[in-house]
Amino acid sequence: MEKGSGYAKGYLILLLKGILGPRRYALCKRVADRFRWKGSHRVFVISYQRTGTTSVADFFRYHGYPVASVHHAWKNNWHRHWYDGNFEAIFKSLDFKCCQVFQDEPFYYPEFYKYLFHRFPKARFVLFDRNADAWFNSMHRFKNGKNLGNTRIESKVYRREQEFYEMLDNNNSNFMPCNTSLDRLMELSGHERHYKQIYETRNREVMEFFSEHGPDRLFSCSLEDSEKWQKMGTFFNIKVPKDFEMHSNRTIKKGTEKIKM
């Protein structure tokens, strides 16, 4: 049976090469390989912004997982579908069906992890944490003190809806939020305590939820942990060398070798 299957596969490859030609076949194979899953479970990175989420995505991408990032979210309007409560529109999109690992928005948005937990019972989750002061300082520096993404949605994510609507009602010509762009209209300065409370409370809620409902489905680690990549490799059954390091989306270091992303 296995031998026959091997012959059938070989015949199919030869047939496709004959139809497409060697170059087109090679291109199609590379595209298909990009979307080849590792195992059968999806992985949702539910860490907040500025907690190494790009590095986590690149970790999986480096190890051959098909990864959906912020680009896919905005291309498919996933953030707006979340805002509208139309979760199934996210799941029906081609990029969601093809990709296996999902980074950033809308997957870290409030309470979404609970829906994902039940909607995809085989899914695994990743939560990286860091010192709250360091997290807020990174948020504040990243876009010169402005909110990082779409103002309307981030006001909901970080519980600043009342302030958002007050600014909207004042008819300020400088405050014209858009539903489909990274408008970044709200200041973070003066809201440090509020943001840190939201951040710490939500992370604690995540830990409690998974502790009660599925401790084997969450990988959690401190961003400052020097062995974080090795520990995550163990959780996902990925062989990670002791000297493996990942630095955001710019440089991967493995031993003395550096690979630009």
Salt bridges, closest charged atoms under 4 A:
ASP33 OD2 - LYS29 NZ 3.17
ASP33 OD1 - ARG36 NH2 2.87
ASP58 OD1 - ARG61 NH1 2.35
ASP84 OD1 - ARG80 NE 3.46
GLU88 OE2 - ARG119 NE 3.00
ASP95 OD2 - LYS75 NZ 2.80
GLU111 OE1 - LYS114 NZ 2.84
ASP133 OD1 - LYS196 NZ 2.36
GLU161 OE2 - ARG159 NE 3.18
GLU163 OE2 - ARG160 NH2 2.88
GLU163 OE2 - HIS191 NE2 3.74
GLU187 OE2 - LYS146 NZ 2.81
GLU192 OE2 - LYS196 NZ 3.42
GLU208 OE2 - ARG204 NE 3.31
GLU212 OE1 - HIS213 NE2 3.94
ASP225 OD2 - LYS231 NZ 2.63
GLU245 OE1 - HIS247 NE2 3.18
